[in-house]
């Protein structure tokens, strides 16, 4: 294997890796020499993703996981350590989005959003931290510009992504002196399967939606993966507790 690849001898666990940003991140790590443990709830797409990643010449393990389930998260961390030897990089990419008028939301909507977007981040970080401490690893969480500012019709999503940023900063403070870095990426509009399913709520004020759109075209998943790769690498050894916007300027004012 090429000795110049920056993730040689590193083990990365990536959630939400069957499509979109998660798959792009997994591909980038594989290209850079990392062994991978990828997880997603979509069994068919995950198996297809794993087959493609194997072509990169690194070891790839995969497992169908409902990341909103704490017991499944604990088990997959144990399985990753048992099969690959540990965890150097944890990427919490799995996400769920729903844009809706606030008064039309249900308690079930809220619990589903919190389960995937926030609980999973806690569960996986908590379970992986002993291995990350042992190996001097790092965590990259996927937040959003919605976590940096309020967004109309995205109250649940904004709340969960804001909480991810706060969790990221708190963990970064607690573990900086122990050799574990924790950062968050905050994309704006990205061309992904999740974004392609977006629908406008009934009666939505389009002027409010216009404020969410970037000044440039939407990003591609591969561009977000480039940022994740840098933040997870030794090149960013002095970066921790950062919530990095990648939004084409939509949050500048």
Secondary structure, 3 states (H helix, E strand, C coil): CCCCCCCCCCEEEEECCCCHHHHHHHHHHHHCCCEEEEEECCHHHHHHHHHHHHCCCCCEEEEECCCCCHHHHHHHHHHHHHHHCCCCEEEECCCCCCCCCHHHCCHHHHHHHHHHHHHHHHHHHHHHHHHHHHHCCEEEEECCHHHCCCCCCCHHHHHHHHHHHHHHHHHHHHHHHHCCEEEEEEECCEECHHHHCCCCCCCCCHHHHHCCCCCCCCEEHHHHHHHHHHHHCHHHCCCCCCEEEECCCCCCC
